[in-house]
Structure formats: structure tokens, C-alpha cells
């Protein structure tokens, strides 16, 4: 009876409004709305929540197995639930005792928001629409996956000195069962690389245990896999209910991260892991010789750790080597922090990894096993995903990580690996340019011009027709009707056909709100999201970074009651930007140009600067912002984007009697003083003045970190010698010496000079020459020989002249 009453009321409401949201989610209808903003505007069609659904949790592992339920929609106990992901992969759902429909996420081979359709009639019709967030296992919180206890032991198992029991753990709530099976699944890629038949496949191999208590822990003594499964070298373990048949796909489960299955490999590996690994390494070497060279299309590494951490539009922390988490760098010994290029290369979907030591210098593979390495397959995958080498995580393991085990970790043959994965030095790296807006808005352009603009409205911060990038800012009056100043309250942005991202101060809350195509995003479960044509990272509620394929990065930070927005643009944007943050070309004189191209004549005139800012009001048709409240619609949507009636204070009042004067004098100093004083004495907020000072100093530090450095490039040690020094930036020196029995030829020390050339001459080690000794010995020998011959000859002649005794007698007698 209750269900009939509810159904009857829904029918009445639908007839009253005349329109329904079934099949129309995201649309604004004539009499009501199916758009995400309808909730706050109180304009939703009566069936909006029934058909335009949200789910909880909203995210899970790319491997699948997450049980999630539909919020606020109504289902019958007899409903037969089918969940369709990406319009092609169906999983069987169910309705729980409270009438909530549940879905199980499948293995998807892609990350990001996946379109979700739900059927309650066993797949006949799919009337409900939503989305599911698929997450790279490496970026997934540990509470949502099974964990390998002492993962290094797992992946070295069977090598000399590594054996015994292995253990894994999991959160028991991830599997709704009393008994579980522990299954081994393997991954491999088949078909000719870079061909249409190149495919990835995840297959069930065998079970380690069945009917194991779901107590969150499992230990076992590994043995060699049977039935040929020992040939699978990469895979994951899955914990799932024992009620399911072996290897059934897309059921509730907890997965470990993908890893090398050293612990189940063939006997040949156990007998001599080094020889086995060398054989694999040589086979990989031959394969790489046949594959296309991807090295020329990947971005060069930043020269220093400071640059790598500051260039947030193009590089992001590698979760496997993070200085903020203790620098546990298993694959990069000697490094304290690594970053990855955010975007995969255009043709081959390759990645770049850059690692740095405790001095901040880049670590190169030519000097250390812990050096920076490029990747044939980007670890995080790349759109459109789903096929090698773009499958997140798994393709990277196949082509870049297993080979590292073969050549470097299971054997000592890293020279084969580094032949194909050499570090790129930073000789081609160009730092991005940065600009910032902060406080009661103060601006520092890409070319360093500093000014203030206190207009009220929505304005273009940056636009680039060449790169199709648009970044807009919204300002609103500082609290208090008597205060004639504004603050930045929202930033919206888009590149080409990407999703629209808006970051704004959450109303009445001390945090930032992120909107994705005008729908609020929650970062409670995940800090990183792959979206259409854009990535968003929000590690804290007051910190958001947006990254576009062009390499443009936008950092938005909550600073008290306002936003600080930093824009970083790579060199490719040179001469193509316009807006309040200026023309990025290294020439400060043309930075402040009105939207009609006319230059500001006097950059010190606040009224002329006000006219300049007003000219960059966003055209109504081009606004990227969300208007989901009566206040926003009345203040910005239905009126001109620049409010001509709001005239700010153009100068700082000098009033010794002002009760805030002492605080301004105490807080404000140095280069930021004019901005800081304005925010205290005009904005009437010492806290905002202090935040302005902090934002200004942060920007100065950023500019310093991004300052280009001179590098002379890598220097090799001489053959039969060694070198001391692995830093190759201006002022660095490298010393050379030779092994015993060799002599150094060339310079013993070379210094990186301002002209990006090394001083001195190339060093080499040579065997000391024996020619002088040989010549001396030859001369002495020859002289001795000549002396002996001379003595013999003289003696011979003397003997020839002396008469015999008979001759003497005859002569005497003849006298």
C-alpha cells in the first residue's frame, strides 16, 4: 500500500510538472531541472534523485570488486539489478534488506570517471544514470586493498637467502563473507606491440586457499605453480567469498597491488635465480632492440629537486619515492624523491621519471642504479586507456618493471636495462613561467609586473587562443558594506574540450569546493582524479592543483578568507597569453594590455589599472562558472560581468589614528608591504594582510625555485679510471683519477662553466710509455756491440802484424 501511495504521488507530481528526468540527466527542462545545480536552486524535477543517481562509495580499484550502493533511489526486493559500466561491461547487483540497490565494480583497464547505467529489470532497460571513479591501485588508499606484508620479500622470494612464509592482510569489511578464497590472478600482454591486436589480459590461475576464515590475514609457504602457471610472472592476489565458483569475474573482492610473482616461479629460478634472470634480461634486450624508440618524444627532467617540486603543471610526486613520506625509494636507492611527468608522450604513451638525491641534484642511471628512468609505458596510463601500452599500472609493469627485476634486482646486469632506459639529463628542460593573484586582489604577471585591481565581477585571468586555454576569476566584496575592496572567491578553467573545473570558497565553510562540470566533487576518498582532458589533485581541503595536457598548471590555495591562485605555463605559451596576468613574453612593458589591445600608459595609475581590469570582464556567453544559488544568479548571471557601480578605494589611507595602523606596521614589511597594508587598512583585516604577505613570499620563493640553471651535461669516468662528483650544474666540479698502472691524460678536474661547457680537456687513462727505456737499452746494447766488434777487429789486426819464431831466426841468420 505504501509503495502504491509513493508511486501515485510520483505520478501526480510528474503530471503536474509535465516532465521527467528519466533519460535526461544533466539537462535543464522547461518546467524543472535535471541538472546537478537543481538541488541548491530547488528546481529539480520530482524524479531527479530517482534517475540521476549518486553512489557510495564513489570510487574503487581499477581491478574491480568494490561493492557500492545507490543513494536515495527506490528499489523493490524483487528488482533484478544489472550495472553497466562504460556502456559495455555488465555486472550483477542486488537489493539489500533496506531496499538499496548495490553494484559490484568490474575490472576496467582504465582510470577516471566511468559512465554508469543501472537496470532494475535484469538488463531490459537502463533508466538510471550515474558515474563510478576507477582508481590506479598505487593511488588507492591502503584501507581499500589487500596488503602484502613485507612486499620486498614477496618479490625477491626464491633468490639467495629469501624464503619462508609469506603473509597478506586485508580489511574484512571489503568482503561480505565468513569464508574466503585466496586466488592467484596473472596478467600478460599478447599480440604484436603497437598493433591493433596488442591486448592485455588478466586471468584466474589457481587458488592458494579455499574456505579460509575471513579474519583479515593469510600466511602460506610458497611452492612452484603447477600446470604451467609458473610462466606467469606478473599478477595479483584476490580475496573473495568462498560461495563463488573459482575465478568468477566481477564479484566483491579485495585485491593486492600487482607484483612480480617470484614466489611461484619455476624450479630453474629457484636453482639459479641469477642465471634465470640474465636469460630473461637478454631476451628483453633483444625485444627492445626491435621496438620503436620513444626516448625522443618524452619531456626532459627538471635539473633540480626544487624545480621538480615547483613545476606542478607537468610533474607530480612518484608515490614510490616521496620525500614527504620518508623517502622509501625501493627501486631508486640513493634518491630521496622522484617525480613523474604527468602526461604520457603523444605517440607511444611513454612516461618520464626523475629522481633526486639529498643535495637536490638529479640522479642519473649512468652514475647510479637509483637514477631517473624513462618508461615505455606510463605508470599512470593515458587516455583512451584500455589497451597496451596505455593500461594503467599493468603495462608499465610488463615493459619497465619486470625487466628491472630481470636485469638489476634478480641479477647484476643493469647495463642492459640502462641501455634502453637511460636517464635524460636536463639540458633541454625549460622551466615554466608563473603568475599569481592573491589578497584583495593583487596581481604579479608572468613577466613580473605588480599591481592591484579591485573590480567586482568575473574576469579573464589568462586566455590563449593557440592552446585553447581559458582561466577565469570571480571577485566579490570583502565582508562589510563600508569596505571598498574585493577578494578572489572562485576560479574556473578549461582547455580545449576538457571538462570544466571550478574551485571556489565553500559557502560558510573553511575549505575549498571543487566543481566538475558544475557538479561538486568529493575528495574524501581519493586525492587524485583523472577527468576528461584534465587532472585534479587535492591533498587537503585547502589545496587544489589542476593540470592540463598542454603542461599548464593552476594551483589554488585557500588563504584565510580568500584564494591565492598561481598559474604555471610552459615555454610553449610564449607570446600567446592575454588577460589580467599579462602577456608571457619576457617583456614587462606590454603586460598590461586592455582587451582591445591598447596598452596601459601609466602602470602606477590605479584608476587606469581599474579600467584595464574592467576591460577583461568575461563575456556572458563565455562564462565557465556555476550559478547554483540565488545570490550568484542575481549578482553575476543576470547582470553585466563587471559591476560598474562598485568603485573601490584606489589608495591606502594614511591615518595615524587608525586602530589598525600599529598592526599594519608590525605585519607588513619588505616588498609585499604595499599589498599587505592595503588589505589591512582598506580591507580592514589584519589576518588577510598577513596571508597576503605569506602569499607574496611564497610566490617569490616559487620564482626562485623555477629560475633556470645552467647544466653542462653528464661526464663519463675515464676507462680504467674513476670520477668523483655527480653534479653537472654551473660551478660543480668533477675530479678524475686512474687505476694503478695507468697515467691520467687530460684534466684532473673539470668545472661546469657559465657557457654550459666543461673547463679543461677530456680525461683519459693511459699505460705509461716504455719507449725511452727501450731506446736507451737499444743504444747501450748497440754501443756495446760496436765496442766488442772494434776490440775483435783490432786484436785481429795486431795478431796479423806479429811475426812467427821461425821467421825471426831466418832473418837473424841472414844478417
SVG drawing of the C-alpha trace seen along z (x, -y; Angstrom):
<svg xmlns="http://www.w3.org/2000/svg" viewBox="-2 -60 177 89">
<polyline fill="none" stroke="black" stroke-width="0.4" points="0.0,0.0 2.9,-2.4 4.6,-1.6 1.4,-2.3 0.9,-5.6 4.5,-6.6 4.1,-5.6 0.8,-7.6 2.3,-10.7 5.2,-10.5 2.8,-10.2 0.8,-13.2 4.0,-15.2 5.2,-14.2 1.9,-15.1 1.9,-18.4 5.3,-19.4 4.8,-17.6 8.5,-16.5 10.7,-13.7 14.4,-13.2 14.5,-9.6 17.0,-9.7 17.5,-13.4 20.1,-13.7 22.2,-16.9 19.6,-18.8 17.6,-21.9 14.0,-21.2 11.3,-23.8 9.4,-23.3 12.0,-21.8 15.7,-20.7 17.7,-17.5 21.0,-19.5 23.3,-19.0 22.6,-22.5 18.9,-21.9 19.3,-20.8 20.7,-24.0 18.3,-26.0 15.4,-23.9 14.3,-23.4 14.7,-19.6 12.1,-17.6 10.3,-15.3 12.1,-12.2 15.6,-13.7 17.1,-11.6 15.4,-8.5 17.1,-8.6 20.1,-10.9 21.9,-8.9 24.8,-9.2 26.6,-6.2 28.6,-5.4 31.4,-4.8 32.1,-6.6 35.4,-5.0 37.4,-1.8 40.3,0.1 40.8,0.4 40.9,4.2 37.2,4.1 35.4,5.9 34.1,2.9 30.5,3.2 28.8,-0.2 25.1,-1.2 22.8,-3.8 21.8,-6.8 18.2,-7.9 16.6,-5.9 13.9,-3.4 14.0,0.3 11.9,3.4 13.2,6.6 12.2,8.3 14.2,5.9 16.9,7.6 19.8,5.3 22.3,5.1 25.0,2.4 26.5,1.4 29.9,-0.3 31.2,-2.3 28.2,-1.1 29.7,2.3 30.6,4.2 27.7,5.6 27.9,6.8 25.1,8.4 23.9,6.3 21.4,6.9 18.9,5.2 19.7,5.3 17.2,5.6 16.8,1.8 15.8,1.5 19.1,0.1 20.5,1.3 24.1,2.4 26.6,2.8 30.0,4.6 32.7,2.7 34.4,4.7 38.0,4.9 38.1,1.8 41.7,1.3 41.2,-2.4 41.0,-5.1 38.8,-8.1 35.1,-8.6 33.3,-5.8 29.7,-6.2 27.3,-4.0 23.8,-2.8 21.6,-0.8 18.8,1.5 16.2,2.9 14.6,5.3 17.5,7.6 19.0,5.5 15.9,4.9 16.1,1.1 18.7,-1.1 16.9,-4.1 19.2,-5.3 22.4,-7.3 25.5,-8.0 29.3,-7.6 31.9,-5.5 35.5,-6.5 38.1,-3.9 41.4,-4.3 45.0,-3.2 46.0,-0.7 49.1,-2.7 46.9,-5.7 44.3,-3.7 44.3,-4.1 45.6,-1.0 42.2,-0.5 40.6,0.4 43.1,3.1 44.8,6.2 48.3,5.7 51.5,7.8 53.3,7.8 57.0,7.1 56.4,6.7 60.1,6.8 60.3,10.4 57.4,11.3 59.2,10.0 62.6,11.4 61.3,14.8 63.4,17.6 66.6,15.5 69.5,16.4 68.7,16.1 65.0,15.2 62.4,17.9 60.0,18.9 56.3,18.0 54.6,15.1 51.7,13.1 49.0,10.8 46.3,8.8 43.0,7.1 40.1,5.1 37.5,7.8 34.7,5.4 35.8,5.4 34.4,9.0 31.0,9.7 31.5,13.4 32.5,15.7 34.8,17.8 37.0,16.6 39.1,18.0 42.6,16.6 43.1,16.7 46.1,16.0 45.4,14.0 48.0,13.4 48.4,10.6 50.2,10.6 50.0,8.7 49.7,10.5 49.9,9.6 52.5,7.6 53.3,4.4 51.8,1.2 49.5,3.2 45.7,3.4 45.9,6.9 48.0,5.8 45.9,6.8 46.1,7.1 44.5,10.0 44.0,10.7 43.3,14.4 42.5,16.6 45.3,19.1 44.7,21.1 43.7,20.8 46.1,20.6 43.4,21.4 39.7,22.2 37.2,21.7 39.7,19.6 38.2,17.7 37.6,14.0 39.8,12.9 41.9,10.3 45.1,12.4 46.6,15.3 50.0,16.9 51.4,19.6 54.6,21.4 55.0,20.9 55.7,23.6 56.2,23.8 53.0,23.3 51.6,26.3 50.0,26.8 52.3,24.3 51.1,21.4 54.8,20.7 55.3,19.0 53.0,16.1 55.5,13.6 53.1,10.8 49.8,10.7 47.7,10.0 46.0,11.9 42.3,11.7 40.3,12.3 36.7,13.2 33.8,15.1 34.0,18.9 30.4,19.0 31.6,18.0 33.0,20.5 36.7,20.4 37.8,17.5 34.4,15.9 34.8,12.3 33.3,9.1 32.4,10.2 33.0,8.4 36.7,8.8 39.8,7.3 42.9,7.2 46.5,6.8 48.6,4.4 50.1,6.0 53.5,7.5 56.2,9.9 55.2,13.5 58.7,14.5 57.3,16.8 55.7,19.3 58.2,19.3 59.7,22.5 62.4,24.6 65.0,23.2 64.5,19.9 64.9,21.4 68.1,23.3 69.9,20.3 67.8,17.1 70.8,15.1 71.2,17.2 67.4,17.4 67.1,13.6 70.0,13.0 68.4,15.1 65.2,13.1 67.2,9.9 68.9,10.8 65.5,11.7 64.1,8.3 67.2,6.6 66.5,8.2 62.8,7.2 63.7,3.6 66.1,3.6 63.1,4.3 60.6,1.8 60.3,-1.8 62.5,-4.4 60.3,-6.5 63.0,-8.5 63.0,-11.5 59.4,-12.3 59.4,-12.4 59.9,-15.6 63.3,-16.2 63.7,-16.1 64.0,-19.3 67.6,-19.9 67.0,-20.2 64.6,-18.9 63.3,-22.4 62.3,-22.7 60.8,-19.3 58.6,-20.0 57.7,-23.5 56.7,-22.5 53.3,-21.2 51.7,-21.6 54.0,-18.9 55.4,-16.8 53.9,-15.1 55.3,-13.1 56.0,-9.4 54.3,-7.6 57.1,-5.0 59.7,-7.6 58.2,-10.5 60.3,-12.8 57.1,-13.7 56.7,-10.0 60.2,-9.2 61.9,-8.7 61.3,-4.9 62.7,-4.5 62.9,-0.8 63.7,-1.0 65.9,-4.1 68.5,-3.6 70.3,-6.8 67.4,-9.0 65.2,-10.9 62.4,-12.0 61.1,-11.1 58.6,-12.8 56.8,-11.5 55.8,-13.5 52.0,-13.9 51.3,-13.5 52.2,-10.5 54.1,-11.1 51.8,-11.7 52.6,-8.7 53.9,-5.9 52.3,-6.8 55.7,-6.7 56.5,-8.2 59.3,-10.1 60.6,-9.6 63.1,-11.9 64.9,-11.2 67.0,-13.4 69.5,-12.9 69.7,-14.7 71.6,-17.6 68.8,-18.2 70.8,-17.1 69.3,-14.8 70.5,-11.2 71.4,-9.6 71.5,-5.9 75.0,-6.5 76.1,-7.1 73.8,-5.0 71.3,-2.2 68.9,-4.6 68.9,-7.0 66.0,-8.6 64.5,-6.3 62.1,-6.8 59.2,-4.3 57.9,-2.7 54.5,-2.6 53.5,-5.5 52.8,-4.1 49.5,-6.0 48.3,-5.0 46.9,-7.5 43.7,-8.2 42.0,-6.4 43.4,-3.6 42.1,0.0 44.8,1.3 48.6,1.6 50.7,-0.4 48.1,-2.7 46.7,-0.4 47.4,-2.0 50.0,-0.2 49.9,3.1 51.5,2.1 54.2,0.3 55.0,3.5 55.3,5.6 57.7,3.3 59.5,1.3 59.4,3.0 59.7,6.8 62.7,6.0 64.3,4.1 63.9,7.2 65.5,9.3 68.5,7.1 69.0,5.3 67.4,6.8 67.5,10.6 70.8,10.3 73.6,7.8 73.2,6.8 71.9,3.3 73.9,2.1 71.3,3.9 68.5,2.1 70.0,-1.3 71.0,-0.9 67.2,-1.1 66.2,-3.2 68.9,-5.9 68.3,-9.0 67.7,-12.1 69.7,-14.9 68.1,-18.4 69.9,-20.1 66.6,-20.6 64.4,-21.3 62.8,-24.8 61.2,-26.0 57.6,-27.3 56.7,-30.9 54.5,-31.7 51.9,-34.4 49.8,-34.8 46.7,-36.6 46.1,-36.9 44.6,-39.0 42.3,-42.0 43.2,-41.1 46.8,-41.8 48.5,-40.5 52.0,-39.6 52.1,-38.8 54.2,-36.3 56.7,-39.0 56.8,-40.3 54.5,-43.4 52.9,-44.0 49.5,-45.8 46.1,-45.7 42.7,-45.5 39.6,-45.6 36.8,-45.3 33.7,-43.3 32.7,-40.7 34.1,-37.8 37.3,-38.4 39.7,-36.6 42.9,-35.8 44.5,-34.0 43.4,-33.2 45.4,-31.6 43.8,-31.1 46.7,-29.0 46.4,-26.5 42.7,-27.0 43.2,-27.6 40.9,-29.8 41.2,-30.7 38.6,-33.0 38.4,-34.6 35.4,-35.8 35.7,-38.6 33.3,-39.6 33.3,-42.5 35.2,-41.9 32.9,-41.5 31.3,-44.7 29.4,-47.2 31.7,-50.1 34.8,-48.3 35.7,-49.3 37.8,-46.3 37.2,-42.9 38.7,-39.4 39.0,-36.4 36.3,-33.9 36.3,-31.4 38.4,-30.3 37.1,-28.4 39.1,-26.9 39.1,-24.8 41.5,-23.7 40.1,-22.9 37.3,-20.3 38.3,-19.3 35.9,-19.1 35.3,-22.5 36.9,-22.7 35.9,-25.4 37.5,-25.9 35.7,-28.2 35.5,-29.1 32.8,-26.8 30.0,-28.9 30.1,-29.1 32.9,-26.5 36.7,-26.7 37.6,-24.8 37.6,-24.8 34.9,-23.3 35.8,-21.8 33.1,-21.5 33.4,-19.2 31.2,-20.3 29.1,-22.2 28.8,-19.2 30.6,-19.2 33.5,-16.7 34.3,-15.0 38.0,-14.2 37.1,-12.4 38.0,-9.0 40.7,-9.9 43.1,-12.9 43.7,-12.5 41.2,-12.3 41.6,-11.6 39.0,-13.6 38.3,-14.3 41.3,-16.3 42.4,-17.4 43.8,-16.0 42.8,-17.3 44.8,-16.8 43.5,-17.9 45.6,-16.5 43.9,-18.8 40.6,-20.7 42.5,-24.0 44.8,-22.9 43.9,-22.1 46.1,-21.7 44.7,-21.4 46.8,-20.0 46.1,-20.2 47.6,-18.3 49.5,-21.4 51.5,-21.4 49.6,-24.3 49.1,-24.1 46.8,-26.0 47.4,-25.9 44.5,-27.2 45.1,-27.7 42.7,-28.9 44.4,-31.7 42.0,-32.7 39.0,-34.4 40.3,-34.5 42.0,-32.5 45.6,-32.5 45.8,-31.3 49.1,-30.5 49.3,-29.8 52.3,-28.0 52.7,-27.9 55.4,-26.2 57.5,-28.0 55.1,-26.9 52.7,-29.6 55.1,-32.4 53.5,-35.3 50.1,-33.6 48.6,-34.8 46.3,-37.7 44.3,-38.7 44.9,-40.1 48.0,-38.0 49.6,-39.6 51.4,-38.6 54.0,-36.0 57.0,-37.1 59.7,-38.3 58.8,-42.0 57.1,-43.7 56.2,-46.8 53.4,-45.2 52.0,-43.1 49.0,-45.3 47.0,-45.5 43.3,-46.1 41.1,-43.5 41.1,-45.8 44.9,-45.6 45.6,-49.1 48.4,-49.3 48.1,-50.9 50.1,-54.1 50.9,-54.5 51.2,-51.3 51.2,-53.3 47.8,-54.9 45.3,-52.9 42.3,-54.3 43.9,-53.4 44.6,-50.0 41.0,-49.7 39.9,-50.4 42.3,-47.8 40.9,-45.2 37.3,-46.1 38.0,-45.5 38.7,-41.9 35.2,-41.2 34.1,-37.8 31.5,-37.9 28.2,-36.4 28.3,-33.6 31.9,-32.6 31.5,-32.3 32.7,-29.0 31.3,-29.5 28.5,-27.7 25.4,-29.7 23.8,-27.4 22.3,-29.9 20.0,-32.9 22.9,-35.1 25.2,-34.0 22.5,-34.3 21.4,-37.8 25.0,-39.1 26.7,-37.7 24.5,-35.7 21.7,-38.2 23.9,-41.3 27.0,-42.6 30.0,-40.5 31.8,-43.7 29.8,-45.8 30.3,-49.4 28.6,-50.7 31.3,-49.3 34.2,-51.8 37.0,-50.6 39.4,-52.6 42.3,-53.4 44.8,-54.3 45.8,-53.4 44.5,-55.9 47.2,-57.4 45.5,-57.9 47.7,-57.7 44.6,-57.4 43.5,-54.3 43.5,-51.5 44.9,-49.1 47.9,-51.2 50.1,-49.6 49.2,-46.1 49.9,-47.1 53.3,-48.4 54.1,-45.2 52.8,-42.7 53.8,-44.4 57.4,-44.8 59.6,-44.4 58.4,-44.2 54.9,-43.0 54.3,-46.0 52.0,-48.0 49.8,-45.0 49.8,-43.9 49.0,-47.4 46.1,-47.8 44.5,-44.6 44.8,-45.7 43.9,-49.4 41.4,-49.2 40.2,-45.6 40.1,-46.1 41.6,-42.6 45.0,-42.0 44.6,-38.3 44.2,-38.9 47.2,-41.2 49.2,-38.5 48.0,-36.0 48.9,-38.4 52.4,-38.7 52.7,-34.9 51.3,-34.5 53.7,-37.1 56.7,-35.5 55.6,-32.0 55.5,-33.4 58.9,-34.9 60.2,-31.5 58.5,-29.8 60.1,-32.1 63.5,-31.4 62.9,-27.7 61.9,-27.9 64.9,-30.0 66.7,-28.4 70.0,-26.8 73.0,-26.1 74.0,-22.5 77.0,-21.2 75.7,-17.6 77.0,-14.3 80.7,-13.5 81.8,-9.8 84.6,-8.4 87.7,-7.5 88.2,-3.9 90.5,-2.3 89.8,-5.2 87.1,-6.8 85.5,-10.1 84.4,-12.0 81.3,-14.1 77.9,-13.5 76.5,-17.1 76.7,-18.8 75.4,-22.3 77.2,-25.6 80.0,-25.7 80.1,-22.0 83.4,-20.2 84.3,-16.7 87.6,-15.1 89.2,-12.2 91.8,-9.6 93.2,-6.5 93.6,-2.9 97.0,-1.6 99.4,-1.2 97.7,-4.0 98.5,-7.7 96.0,-10.4 96.0,-12.3 93.9,-15.5 92.4,-17.4 92.3,-16.0 89.4,-18.4 86.8,-20.0 84.4,-22.7 80.9,-23.5 81.2,-27.0 78.7,-29.8 78.7,-29.0 77.4,-25.4 80.8,-23.9 83.2,-22.0 86.6,-23.5 89.7,-21.7 90.2,-18.7 88.7,-15.2 90.3,-12.9 91.6,-9.5 93.8,-6.9 96.8,-5.5 99.6,-3.0 102.9,-4.7 105.1,-4.6 108.3,-2.2 109.8,-3.7 112.5,-5.8 113.8,-2.8 113.7,-0.7 115.6,-3.3 118.2,-3.7 118.7,0.0 119.0,0.3 121.6,-2.4 123.6,-0.9 123.3,2.5 124.4,1.2 127.3,-0.7 128.4,2.4 128.2,4.5 130.2,1.9 132.8,1.9 133.1,5.7 133.4,5.8 136.0,3.0 138.1,4.8 137.9,8.1 139.0,6.3 141.9,4.5 143.0,7.7 142.8,9.5 145.0,6.9 147.5,6.9 147.8,10.7 148.2,10.4 151.2,7.9 153.2,10.0 155.9,12.5 156.4,16.2 159.6,17.5 161.0,19.3 160.7,16.1 162.7,14.3 165.5,16.9 165.9,16.8 166.1,13.1 168.8,13.1 170.8,15.6 170.5,13.6 172.2,10.7"/>
</svg>
